[in-house]
Amino acid sequence: MTRIGNVPEIKAVKRQLDELKKNGFVKEWEVPYENILTRLTAATFFLTPTTPAKLEHIWNALMTHNMLQYSVNEDKKLSSLEWRVEFL
């Protein structure tokens, strides 16, 4: 049984986003309410690339996780970062 807030798939995405940030592709990222999530498909990640030119590399890297979907974060309700990322 997966413990709330301790989801291996979410941790894997977080590690990958940390690596992308360390390597200069992602400026900032976050996953709101991560302490209550029980599965990757319930998580919504947000990120801002260091430059728009880095987006293709970011999406290619994140495609290693199933069913990647991303869109511009237009409503800015959960985060002020530029892009919304989900795995549905």
N, C-alpha and C positions, 0 to 999 in steps of 0.2 A: 504494500500500500504506500502510495506517495504521501509524504507529509506536506502539509500546507507550507508554502514558502520554500520548500526544499525539492525542487523539480530538476532532475538531471538535464533534461532537454533545455530548460531555461538557462541553467548554469552554463551549458555548452555555448549557447548564443552569446551570453554575457562575456565569456572568455574570448570568443571570436571578436566581439566588438571592442574589448579591451586591447586586443592585438592590433586591430585596425586603427585604433586611436594611437597606440604606441608607435605604429609605423607611418603615421602622418596622413591617414586617409579620412579618419573621423575626428572632428573637432570636439564634439560632445555627444553623449547618448544617455538615455535613461529608460527605465521600465517602471511606470507608476504602479503602485499597489502590489509589488512583487511578493510581499510577505503574506498575501492571502491567495496567491495563485496555486492551482493544483495541476495545471497542464499547460503545455506550450501554446495550444490553440486558444487559450484564454488570455494570453499575454499580448500586450500592445507595447512595442518598443518605439522609441523616437530617437532620431539622430539628426545631426547637422554635419555635413561633410566639411573638410577643410577648404575645398573648392568644388564647384559643380563638376569639374573635369574628373574628379575622383569617384563619382557616383557609379559608373560602370564597373569599376573594380570592386566597390563595396557590394553591389548587387550580385556580382559573380561569386564573391566570397560567401555571401549569405545563402546562396542557392544550394549549398550543401545540406541545408536543413529543408525538410519537406514543405512544399506548398507556400513558398515565399510570395507575399503580396506587399506592395509598397505604394504609397501615394504621398503627394504633397500634403502636409498637415495644415489644412486651410482654417479649421475652426479654432485651433490653439487652446482648446478647453482643458485637455489633460497635460499639455506640454507646450512650451514656446519654441521647441526645436522644429526644424524645417520639414522633416520627413517622418511619416508614420509607417511602421513596419509590423506586419503580422504574418503568422504562419497558420493558415486556415485549411 
